[in-house]
Amino acid sequence: MFRLSLAVAIAAAVGLPSHAAPAAQKHVARKTPTRVVVPCGPGTSLSLTSATASQGSLLLAELSTDAPLQSVHAKWGTEEIPFWQKATPASAASKTQHWRTLVAIDLDKPVGDYPVDVSTKPAADPSAETPATCQLTVHVTAGKFATENLHVDNKFVEPDPEQAARAKVEQQKLREIYATVSPQKLWQGRFRIPLDGVTKGANFGRRRVLNGKPGSPHGGVDLPATTGTPVHASQTGRVVLAEPLFFAGNTVIIDHGLGIYTLYCHLSEIDAKVGDKIAAGAVLGKVGATGRVTGPHLHWGLSVDRSRVNALQIVTFAQL
């Protein structure tokens, strides 16, 4: 019997997990999560919000330098991750440059130690053959995710051939979206929770048993709301999907640039279209109960470099 779960669809929607083998250890901190800093060339340092993180977490790395840089390149394990340069006001007394990137730990990333490797080239000597390099290692720990039993319409657990074919096409479309990394930073400032007055969410990472059958991890945050509640864009970006999906219901996806996407599912109405340039806070649609659900709510997902991470964590970073 062909079976697909909403979690599988969402897993595809927010990226494929990385299963690269853990790399050699350097600068490993295993106990209390604390900010770590290492030198990265003359007048340059690399910091990370923590050297320990659980599955589904999000970290912020920052490169600070007194010497202007022509380029910054980084790898998280085996994957390239993009840095962006933080704008410095012309009136600022300090001319220190700040470059940032997000380090995303996928919901299913195997436990272990993984390197963040950074290399830089100074603007004063762009022909330098040997870039300055540095490395931090993140110790990934197991996430503590509960298991819950849910009853849903059986077609969402055992879809018929036509429904299964539709879901397969939609999953491939989502994979292609998340495999695309727009080269420009489209957002400006801090991300927000997409429902006014809501400060908490639930169910990220939960293992679900659907009609008695095990499902995949829940890749988003469920935000409580009644049908018709306006859903707002978490930040500035471009709409890359706005349509009904078999499992996720009426769905909008926003590309914020540099591999960051937010996902809004189960909407009762969609008020955006593909290609729209969306401002932070703009209304995308309304909360509903479309697709596979047990009641009205907003499923809010975050993909960073094709990794499924807890969307609530991105709103904690004031300096993005």
C-alpha positions in Angstrom: 0.0 0.0 0.0 1.4 3.4 -1.0 1.5 5.7 2.1 2.5 9.3 2.5 2.3 11.5 5.6 2.1 15.3 5.9 5.4 15.2 7.8 7.0 13.6 4.7 5.6 16.4 2.5 6.7 19.0 4.9 10.2 17.4 5.2 10.4 17.7 1.4 9.1 21.2 1.6 11.7 22.4 4.1 14.7 20.6 2.8 16.4 17.2 2.6 18.4 16.2 5.7 22.2 16.1 5.5 23.7 12.7 6.4 27.4 13.7 6.0 29.7 11.9 8.4 30.9 13.9 11.4 34.3 15.5 10.8 37.5 15.8 12.9 37.2 17.6 16.2 38.4 21.2 16.8 37.3 23.7 19.4 34.6 21.3 20.7 32.5 22.3 23.6 30.2 19.6 24.8 28.6 20.7 28.1 27.0 24.1 28.6 26.1 25.9 25.4 28.1 29.1 25.4 29.3 31.6 22.7 32.7 30.6 21.3 35.3 32.7 19.5 38.4 31.7 17.5 41.0 33.8 15.6 40.6 33.8 11.8 43.5 35.8 10.4 45.0 39.2 11.3 42.5 41.4 13.1 39.7 38.9 12.4 37.7 36.6 14.6 34.9 34.0 14.1 32.2 33.6 16.7 29.3 31.2 17.1 26.3 31.5 19.4 27.0 28.1 20.8 29.3 25.1 20.2 26.5 22.7 21.2 23.1 22.4 19.6 20.3 19.9 19.4 18.6 18.6 16.2 16.4 21.2 14.7 18.3 24.2 16.1 19.6 27.3 14.5 22.9 29.0 15.3 24.3 32.4 14.2 28.0 32.7 13.2 29.7 36.1 12.9 33.0 37.1 11.4 34.4 40.4 12.7 37.4 42.0 11.0 39.3 45.3 11.1 40.7 44.6 7.6 38.2 44.9 4.8 37.5 41.6 3.1 37.0 40.9 -0.6 35.2 37.6 0.1 34.1 35.1 2.8 33.4 31.4 2.1 32.1 28.8 4.5 31.1 25.2 4.7 28.9 23.6 7.3 30.1 20.0 7.2 30.1 19.3 3.4 27.6 22.0 2.5 28.3 25.5 1.4 26.6 28.2 3.5 26.4 31.9 2.5 27.7 34.8 4.5 26.3 38.3 4.1 27.9 41.5 5.2 26.1 43.6 7.8 25.8 47.2 6.7 27.8 49.7 8.7 26.5 53.3 8.9 28.8 55.9 7.4 28.7 57.8 10.7 29.9 54.8 12.7 33.1 55.5 14.7 34.3 51.9 14.2 35.0 50.6 10.7 35.0 47.0 11.8 33.3 44.8 9.2 30.7 42.2 10.4 29.8 39.2 8.2 27.1 36.7 9.3 25.7 33.3 8.4 23.1 31.0 9.9 24.2 27.4 10.8 21.1 25.2 10.6 21.0 21.8 12.3 18.4 19.7 10.4 15.7 17.9 12.4 17.2 14.5 11.4 20.9 15.4 11.4 22.8 12.5 13.0 24.3 13.2 16.4 28.0 14.0 16.3 30.6 16.7 15.7 30.5 18.8 12.6 32.9 21.6 11.4 32.1 25.1 10.3 35.1 26.0 8.0 35.6 29.6 7.0 38.1 31.1 4.6 38.6 34.8 3.8 40.5 37.0 1.3 41.5 40.5 2.1 40.4 43.4 -0.1 43.9 44.8 0.1 45.3 41.7 -1.5 42.7 40.0 -3.6 45.3 38.0 -5.5 46.5 36.3 -2.3 46.9 32.6 -3.1 46.4 31.4 0.5 43.3 32.6 2.2 43.1 32.9 6.0 41.2 30.0 7.4 39.6 29.0 10.7 37.3 26.3 12.0 34.7 25.8 14.8 33.1 22.5 15.6 29.5 22.1 16.6 28.5 19.2 18.8 25.0 18.1 17.6 22.9 16.4 20.3 19.7 14.5 20.0 16.5 16.5 20.1 13.9 15.7 22.8 10.7 15.2 20.8 7.5 13.7 22.1 5.3 11.2 20.3 1.6 11.7 19.8 -1.3 9.8 18.4 -3.7 11.5 15.9 -6.7 10.5 13.9 -7.1 12.0 10.5 -9.0 11.3 7.3 -7.7 8.0 6.1 -7.0 9.3 2.6 -4.1 11.3 4.1 -2.6 8.1 5.5 -3.3 5.7 2.6 -3.9 7.9 -0.4 -5.3 6.3 -3.6 -3.1 6.2 -6.7 -4.3 9.5 -8.0 -3.7 11.3 -4.7 -0.4 9.6 -4.3 0.7 10.7 -7.7 -0.3 14.3 -7.0 1.6 14.2 -3.7 4.7 12.9 -5.4 4.6 15.7 -8.0 4.1 18.3 -5.3 7.0 17.0 -3.2 9.4 17.2 -6.2 8.2 20.8 -6.8 9.0 21.7 -3.2 12.4 20.0 -3.4 13.3 22.1 -6.5 12.2 25.3 -4.7 14.4 24.6 -1.7 17.3 23.5 -3.8 17.4 27.1 -5.2 19.5 29.6 -3.3 18.8 33.2 -4.3 22.2 35.1 -4.2 20.7 38.3 -2.7 19.7 38.9 0.9 16.0 39.9 0.6 15.1 40.4 4.2 15.7 43.5 6.3 16.0 43.2 10.1 14.4 40.8 12.5 12.0 38.0 11.7 8.5 37.9 13.3 6.0 35.3 14.3 3.3 35.4 11.5 0.3 35.8 13.8 -0.3 39.0 15.8 -0.3 38.5 19.5 1.0 34.9 19.4 4.3 34.3 21.2 4.5 30.6 21.4 4.0 27.5 19.2 4.1 23.8 19.6 4.7 20.4 18.0 8.0 21.0 16.2 9.9 17.7 15.8 7.1 15.6 17.2 6.9 12.0 16.1 3.4 11.3 15.1 1.4 8.1 14.9 -1.4 8.7 12.4 -4.4 6.3 12.5 -2.1 3.8 14.3 0.6 4.1 11.7 4.0 5.8 12.4 4.7 9.0 10.5 7.7 11.2 10.0 8.8 14.0 12.3 6.7 17.2 12.2 8.9 19.7 10.4 7.1 22.9 11.5 5.7 24.9 14.4 1.9 24.8 15.0 0.5 28.2 16.0 -2.9 28.3 17.6 -5.6 30.5 15.9 -9.2 30.5 14.7 -10.2 30.2 11.1 -10.0 33.6 9.4 -7.1 35.0 11.5 -4.8 37.0 9.2 -1.4 35.4 8.5 1.5 37.8 8.1 4.8 37.4 6.3 7.6 36.8 8.7 10.0 39.1 6.8 10.5 40.7 3.4 10.9 38.3 0.4 9.4 36.9 -2.8 6.5 34.5 -3.0 7.7 31.3 -4.8 4.6 29.1 -4.1 1.0 30.0 -3.5 -1.4 27.1 -4.1 -3.3 24.2 -2.5 -1.2 21.1 -1.7 -2.6 17.6 -1.0 -1.2 17.2 2.5 -0.4 20.8 3.5 -3.6 22.4 2.2 -3.5 26.0 1.0 0.2 26.9 1.2 2.4 30.0 0.7 6.2 29.8 0.6 8.4 32.9 0.7 12.0 33.1 -0.4 14.0 35.5 1.8 17.2 35.0 -0.1 20.5 33.2 0.7 18.7 29.8 1.2 16.2 31.0 3.8 12.5 30.1 3.2 9.4 30.3 5.4 6.3 28.1 4.9 2.7 28.8 5.8 0.2 25.9 5.6 -3.4 24.9 6.0 -4.7 28.4 5.0 -8.4 29.0 4.5 -7.6 31.7 1.9 -4.5 32.7 0.0 -4.0 36.4 -0.6 -0.7 36.3 -2.4 0.6 35.0 -5.7 3.8 33.7 -7.1 6.2 36.5 -7.9 4.8 39.0 -5.4 7.5 41.0 -3.6 6.2 40.8 0.0 7.0 43.3 2.8 7.5 42.1 6.3 4.1 41.9 8.0 2.1 41.8 4.7 -1.0 39.6 4.8 -0.5 36.3 3.0 -3.8 34.7 3.7 -6.0 33.5 6.6 -5.7 30.7 9.1 -7.7 27.6 8.2 -8.0 23.8 8.3 -7.2 22.7 4.8 -5.1 19.6 4.0 -4.4 17.0 6.7 -5.3 18.6 10.0 -7.3 17.9 13.1 -8.5 21.5 13.4 -7.7 25.1 12.4 -4.2 26.4 13.1 -1.2 27.7 11.2 1.7 25.4 10.4 4.7 27.7 10.1 7.9 26.2 8.8 11.5 27.4 8.3 14.1 26.0 5.9 17.7 27.3 6.1 20.1 25.8 3.5 17.6 22.9 3.0 17.5 22.1 6.7 14.3 21.9 8.7 14.7 24.0 11.9 12.5 25.4 14.6 11.1 28.6 13.1 10.7 30.1 16.6 14.4 30.3 16.9 15.0 32.8 14.1 12.9 35.4 15.8 15.3 35.4 18.7 18.1 36.9 16.5 17.8 40.6 16.7 20.8 41.3 14.5 20.1 39.6 11.1 
